[in-house]
């Protein structure tokens, strides 16, 4: 009798805000006309918790400048615990680097909007992000860098 192959399992088991902050350097920002320049940075990392669980943390940082002065810095570390059981090894990087951040982003986006509004600034809605494309680009850059490093050491 042939041994049954285990079915791959992928599930979000918990989602939570690991850390969040809003920094407003000074009250003078509230006395000027509001015409901000935004700098938005996204990053994610994954840590293996046990054989089947990973914690993925998506960090979203937004720095707003108004009249060349810092208006606010908002940051959230949105985390999730994901079950990855019997997933082929060659698919784990894509899941942790693209799928999981795609799942976490709407929650991080909501937290950023909420803390910015609570800071009495106009609502800030971040545009959707294509983490699949970003992951593919980072993989391509890593391959190109590895190739350059290999040629440099030859």
Secondary structure, 3 states (H helix, E strand, C coil): CCCCCCCCEEEEEEEEEEEEEEECCCHHHHHCCCCCEEEEEEEEEEEECCCCEEEEEEEEEEEEEECCEEEEEEEEEEEEEEEEECCCHHHHHHHHHHHHHHHHHHHHHHHHHHHHHHCCCCCCCCCCCCHHHHHHHHHHHHHHHHHHHHHHCC
